[in-house]
Amino acid sequence: MHHIALASPLFALVLVGYLVMRLTRWPDEIADSLTKFVFTVALPAMMFKTMSGMRQLPPVDIRLLIAFFGSCVIVFILGRLFAWKVFGLDGAGQTIFALGGVFSNNLMLGLPLARSLIGEAALPSVALVLVFNAMTMWTMATVSIEWARHGSFSLKGFTLTAKNVLMNPLILAIIFGTAIRMSGLTLPAMIDTPLTMMAQMTAPLSLIALGMSLVHYGIRTGWRISLAITFIKLLVQPFAVWLLARLLNLPAMETQVVVLLGSVALGINVYIIARQFRSLEGPTASSLVLSTVLSAVTTPLVMTLITV
């Protein structure tokens, strides 16, 4: 109940965004514009402020990345096998299904939840995962689908993926913020003050934008596949992360961070990938809504179980 109490205001903001779009019947462009602002301006500003302001950043523990992304690889492989054996999906469908089980909404849900449930000290570890997350997941999806369709992997596709990730505003903000911190420079008040103000409004805006975007999707299409993706994402993935973290003797706070990021709802990027490769679009959209709703309970539950 303690973790639910901490997380409930965040999910309440998701509900606010959903109800605003549902009741006002505003055009979809409003939700799209707010989401774009959050991704390209608000979140990068917050992460730049966070990374540039941390004068005593703890050393990076490589075990954190191994625990998180190692579990992603394991669950991804298991997800593909499950999609093949149980649902008889083709190579592209297997990839989208498996990706749904490991690609978390770390920006719009994971980051605010980490600050609320763990505290500001968790942000460097979150940032480390965010830097590698998009690159790893997009590459995994591209390699898997290209191999399934053509039996080979295109170097051009990987290069384009790397370029898009490195030009991501959030990744650039983390890199430049870290560079400012390492240089020892102090931001002048005329820059630091508005960055602080924007950082304070980022979490509420991102959660409201997430709720507004959920209006686009339903939960009826391909509900059996959707339930399976949701189960893997909310329960199997965090268990795999926790198990690897324990095996690697990862410190308690870092363990909480990676398990939290592994336990949050499905990321909207999976739906974008499904649309791009024209495979499993309906079930992916359904699992996006379902996992977001259920994670309001499952994420606090998971965090409770690993701290008892």
C-alpha positions as CSV (number, residue, x, y, z in Angstrom):
1,M,0.0,0.0,0.0
2,H,2.9,2.3,0.7
3,H,4.3,1.9,-2.9
4,I,0.8,2.2,-4.4
5,A,0.2,5.4,-2.4
6,L,3.5,6.8,-3.8
7,A,2.7,5.7,-7.4
8,S,-1.1,6.5,-7.5
9,P,-0.7,10.3,-8.0
10,L,1.4,9.6,-11.1
11,F,-1.2,7.2,-12.6
12,A,-3.9,9.7,-11.6
13,L,-2.2,12.2,-14.0
14,V,-2.3,9.5,-16.8
15,L,-6.1,9.2,-16.1
16,V,-6.4,13.0,-16.2
17,G,-4.9,13.1,-19.7
18,Y,-7.1,10.3,-20.9
19,L,-10.3,11.9,-19.5
20,V,-9.4,15.3,-21.0
21,M,-9.1,13.8,-24.5
22,R,-12.1,11.5,-24.1
23,L,-14.5,14.2,-22.6
24,T,-13.5,17.2,-24.6
25,R,-13.0,15.4,-27.9
26,W,-10.1,17.6,-28.7
27,P,-8.4,16.8,-32.1
28,D,-5.6,14.2,-32.0
29,E,-3.1,16.9,-33.0
30,I,-3.2,18.4,-29.5
31,A,-2.1,15.1,-27.9
32,D,0.5,14.6,-30.6
33,S,1.9,18.1,-30.1
34,L,2.1,17.8,-26.3
35,T,3.8,14.4,-26.7
36,K,6.3,15.9,-29.2
37,F,7.0,18.8,-26.8
38,V,7.6,16.4,-23.9
39,F,10.0,14.2,-25.9
40,T,12.0,17.0,-27.7
41,V,12.0,19.8,-25.1
42,A,10.8,19.0,-21.5
43,L,12.5,15.6,-20.9
44,P,15.8,16.6,-22.5
45,A,15.8,19.8,-20.4
46,M,15.2,17.8,-17.2
47,M,17.9,15.2,-18.0
48,F,20.4,18.0,-18.9
49,K,19.7,19.8,-15.7
50,T,20.0,16.5,-13.7
51,M,23.2,15.3,-15.3
52,S,25.0,18.7,-15.3
53,G,24.0,19.4,-11.7
54,M,25.4,16.1,-10.2
55,R,28.8,17.0,-8.9
56,Q,29.5,13.7,-7.2
57,L,28.1,11.2,-9.7
58,P,28.7,7.6,-8.5
59,P,30.9,5.4,-10.7
60,V,29.1,3.5,-13.4
61,D,28.5,-0.1,-12.4
62,I,28.6,-2.3,-15.6
63,R,26.6,-4.9,-13.7
64,L,23.6,-2.6,-13.9
65,L,23.7,-2.7,-17.7
66,I,24.3,-6.5,-17.8
67,A,21.4,-7.1,-15.4
68,F,18.9,-5.0,-17.4
69,F,19.9,-5.7,-21.0
70,G,20.9,-9.3,-20.3
71,S,17.4,-9.9,-19.0
72,C,16.0,-8.2,-22.1
73,V,17.9,-10.6,-24.4
74,I,16.7,-13.7,-22.4
75,V,13.1,-12.6,-22.3
76,F,13.2,-11.6,-25.9
77,I,14.3,-15.0,-27.0
78,L,11.8,-16.7,-24.7
79,G,9.1,-14.4,-26.1
80,R,9.9,-15.3,-29.7
81,L,9.7,-19.0,-28.9
82,F,6.4,-18.6,-27.1
83,A,4.9,-16.6,-30.0
84,W,6.1,-19.2,-32.4
85,K,4.9,-22.3,-30.5
86,V,1.7,-21.0,-29.0
87,F,0.4,-18.4,-31.5
88,G,2.1,-19.6,-34.6
89,L,3.3,-16.1,-35.6
90,D,5.7,-15.5,-38.4
91,G,9.2,-14.0,-37.9
92,A,8.1,-10.4,-37.9
93,G,5.2,-11.2,-35.5
94,Q,7.4,-13.1,-33.2
95,T,9.8,-10.1,-33.0
96,I,7.0,-7.6,-32.2
97,F,5.6,-9.9,-29.6
98,A,8.9,-10.5,-28.0
99,L,9.8,-6.8,-28.1
100,G,6.5,-6.0,-26.4
101,G,7.7,-8.1,-23.4
102,V,11.0,-6.1,-22.9
103,F,10.6,-2.6,-24.2
104,S,9.5,-0.4,-21.3
105,N,8.0,3.1,-21.3
106,N,11.0,4.3,-19.4
107,L,10.7,7.9,-20.4
108,M,7.1,8.7,-19.7
109,L,6.5,6.3,-16.8
110,G,9.8,4.8,-15.6
111,L,11.6,8.1,-15.0
112,P,8.8,9.7,-13.0
113,L,8.2,6.5,-11.0
114,A,11.9,6.2,-10.2
115,R,12.0,9.7,-8.8
116,S,8.9,9.0,-6.7
117,L,9.6,5.5,-5.5
118,I,13.4,5.5,-5.2
119,G,14.4,9.2,-5.1
120,E,16.8,11.6,-6.9
121,A,19.7,9.3,-6.3
122,A,18.3,6.8,-8.8
123,L,18.5,9.2,-11.7
124,P,22.1,8.6,-12.8
125,S,21.3,4.8,-13.1
126,V,18.1,5.6,-15.0
127,A,20.0,7.9,-17.4
128,L,22.6,5.1,-18.0
129,V,19.8,2.7,-19.0
130,L,18.1,5.4,-21.2
131,V,21.3,6.1,-23.1
132,F,21.6,2.4,-24.3
133,N,17.9,1.5,-24.3
134,A,16.7,2.9,-27.6
135,M,19.8,1.8,-29.4
136,T,19.6,-1.8,-28.1
137,M,15.9,-2.3,-28.6
138,W,15.7,-0.8,-32.1
139,T,18.8,-2.8,-33.2
140,M,17.3,-6.0,-31.7
141,A,14.1,-5.4,-33.5
142,T,15.7,-4.5,-36.8
143,V,18.2,-7.4,-36.8
144,S,15.4,-9.9,-35.9
145,I,12.9,-8.8,-38.5
146,E,15.5,-8.3,-41.3
147,W,16.9,-11.8,-40.6
148,A,13.4,-13.3,-40.5
149,R,12.5,-11.7,-43.8
150,H,15.7,-11.9,-45.8
151,G,18.1,-14.2,-43.9
152,S,20.6,-11.4,-43.4
153,F,21.1,-8.1,-41.7
154,S,21.6,-4.8,-43.5
155,L,24.6,-2.7,-42.3
156,K,22.7,0.3,-43.7
157,G,19.8,-0.4,-41.4
158,F,22.0,-0.6,-38.4
159,T,23.8,2.7,-39.4
160,L,20.5,4.5,-39.8
161,T,19.3,3.2,-36.4
162,A,22.6,4.4,-34.7
163,K,22.3,7.8,-36.3
164,N,18.7,8.2,-35.2
165,V,19.5,7.2,-31.6
166,L,22.5,9.5,-31.4
167,M,20.5,12.4,-32.7
168,N,17.7,11.8,-30.1
169,P,17.3,15.0,-28.1
170,L,17.2,13.1,-24.8
171,I,20.5,11.2,-25.5
172,L,22.1,14.5,-26.6
173,A,20.9,16.1,-23.4
174,I,22.4,13.4,-21.2
175,I,25.7,13.5,-23.1
176,F,26.0,17.3,-23.0
177,G,24.8,17.4,-19.4
178,T,27.5,14.9,-18.4
179,A,30.1,16.9,-20.3
180,I,29.2,20.1,-18.4
181,R,29.4,18.2,-15.1
182,M,32.8,16.7,-15.9
183,S,34.2,20.1,-17.1
184,G,33.3,21.6,-13.7
185,L,31.4,24.5,-15.2
186,T,28.5,26.1,-13.5
187,L,25.4,27.2,-15.4
188,P,24.5,30.9,-15.1
189,A,21.3,31.7,-13.3
190,M,19.6,32.9,-16.5
191,I,20.0,29.4,-17.9
192,D,19.8,27.3,-14.7
193,T,16.6,28.8,-13.4
194,P,14.3,28.1,-16.4
195,L,15.9,24.7,-16.7
196,T,14.9,24.0,-13.1
197,M,11.4,25.3,-13.7
198,M,11.0,23.1,-16.8
199,A,12.4,20.0,-14.9
200,Q,9.8,20.4,-12.3
201,M,6.9,20.3,-14.8
202,T,8.3,17.5,-16.9
203,A,6.9,14.5,-15.0
204,P,3.3,15.8,-14.8
205,L,3.4,16.8,-18.5
206,S,4.8,13.5,-19.6
207,L,2.2,11.5,-17.7
208,I,-0.7,13.7,-18.9
209,A,0.6,13.3,-22.5
210,L,0.7,9.6,-22.1
211,G,-2.9,9.5,-20.9
212,M,-4.0,11.7,-23.8
213,S,-2.2,9.3,-26.3
214,L,-4.0,6.2,-24.9
215,V,-7.3,7.5,-26.3
216,H,-6.0,6.4,-29.7
217,Y,-6.0,2.7,-28.8
218,G,-8.4,0.0,-27.7
219,I,-8.1,-3.3,-25.8
220,R,-10.2,-5.6,-27.8
221,T,-8.1,-6.4,-30.9
222,G,-6.1,-9.6,-30.5
223,W,-6.8,-9.8,-26.8
224,R,-5.2,-13.2,-26.2
225,I,-1.9,-12.1,-27.7
226,S,-2.3,-8.8,-25.9
227,L,-2.7,-10.5,-22.5
228,A,0.3,-12.7,-23.1
229,I,2.5,-9.6,-24.0
230,T,1.2,-7.8,-20.9
231,F,1.9,-10.8,-18.6
232,I,5.5,-11.1,-19.9
233,K,6.1,-7.4,-19.7
234,L,4.7,-6.7,-16.2
235,L,5.8,-9.9,-14.4
236,V,8.3,-12.1,-16.4
237,Q,10.6,-9.2,-17.4
238,P,11.0,-7.7,-13.8
239,F,11.6,-11.2,-12.4
240,A,14.3,-11.9,-15.0
241,V,15.9,-8.5,-14.2
242,W,15.8,-9.2,-10.4
243,L,17.2,-12.7,-10.9
244,L,20.2,-11.4,-12.9
245,A,20.8,-8.5,-10.5
246,R,20.9,-11.0,-7.6
247,L,23.3,-13.3,-9.4
248,L,25.6,-10.3,-10.2
249,N,25.4,-9.0,-6.5
250,L,24.2,-5.7,-7.8
251,P,23.8,-3.1,-5.0
252,A,20.3,-2.6,-3.5
253,M,19.5,0.8,-5.1
254,E,20.7,-0.2,-8.5
255,T,18.7,-3.4,-8.3
256,Q,15.6,-1.4,-7.5
257,V,16.2,0.9,-10.5
258,V,16.6,-1.9,-13.0
259,V,13.7,-3.9,-11.6
260,L,11.5,-0.8,-11.7
261,L,12.4,0.0,-15.3
262,G,11.8,-3.6,-16.2
263,S,8.4,-3.6,-14.6
264,V,6.7,-0.5,-16.1
265,A,4.3,-0.7,-18.9
266,L,4.9,-1.3,-22.6
267,G,6.6,1.6,-24.4
268,I,4.8,3.3,-27.3
269,N,7.9,2.7,-29.4
270,V,6.8,-1.0,-29.8
271,Y,3.6,0.2,-31.5
272,I,5.7,2.5,-33.8
273,I,7.9,-0.5,-34.7
274,A,4.8,-2.6,-35.3
275,R,3.4,0.1,-37.6
276,Q,6.7,0.4,-39.4
277,F,7.0,-3.3,-40.1
278,R,3.2,-3.7,-40.5
279,S,2.9,-6.6,-38.1
280,L,0.8,-7.2,-35.0
281,E,-0.4,-3.6,-34.8
282,G,-3.8,-4.3,-33.1
283,P,-2.5,-6.6,-30.3
284,T,0.4,-4.2,-29.7
285,A,-1.9,-1.2,-29.3
286,S,-4.1,-3.3,-27.0
287,S,-1.2,-4.3,-24.8
288,L,-0.1,-0.7,-24.6
289,V,-3.3,0.3,-22.9
290,L,-3.7,-2.8,-20.8
291,S,-0.2,-2.8,-19.5
292,T,-0.4,0.9,-18.6
293,V,-3.6,0.3,-16.6
294,L,-2.4,-2.8,-14.8
295,S,1.1,-1.5,-14.0
296,A,-0.5,0.9,-11.6
297,V,-0.8,-2.1,-9.3
298,T,1.9,-4.5,-10.6
299,T,4.8,-2.1,-10.4
300,P,4.2,-1.1,-6.8
301,L,3.7,-4.8,-6.0
302,V,7.0,-5.8,-7.7
303,M,8.9,-3.0,-5.8
304,T,7.4,-4.2,-2.6
305,L,8.4,-7.8,-3.2
306,I,12.1,-6.9,-3.9
307,T,12.4,-4.8,-0.8
308,V,10.9,-7.1,1.8
